[in-house]
């Protein structure tokens, strides 16, 4: 009976040690898991920030593209107007040259 009580106490002590060791292992695993979750949360936040930066740059690039596309269209319209003015000036110069030539001919005829 004394041996049985001692054996029961040793078994109880062994079980208590096993429970304590299991408790320590679970606490260590919990701490490790919390650290991993913290790292993953940090990586997720960094990824979100990077995504916002990329999105912002993409919006800026789209705005730049729209600005330069609009500017290109405006310059094309200005070019067409200048080409029309140039064509009109060429016609005016040709008419003026023809008049000068006619006046010179009439001056030559008058002088002769």
Secondary structure, DSSP 8 states (H G I E B T S, - for coil): -HHHHHHHHHHHHHHHHHHHHHHHHHHHHHHHHHHHHHHHHHHHHHHHHHHHHHHHHHHHHHHHHHHHHHHHHHHHHHHHHHHHHHHHHHHHHHHHHHHHHHHHHHHHHHH-
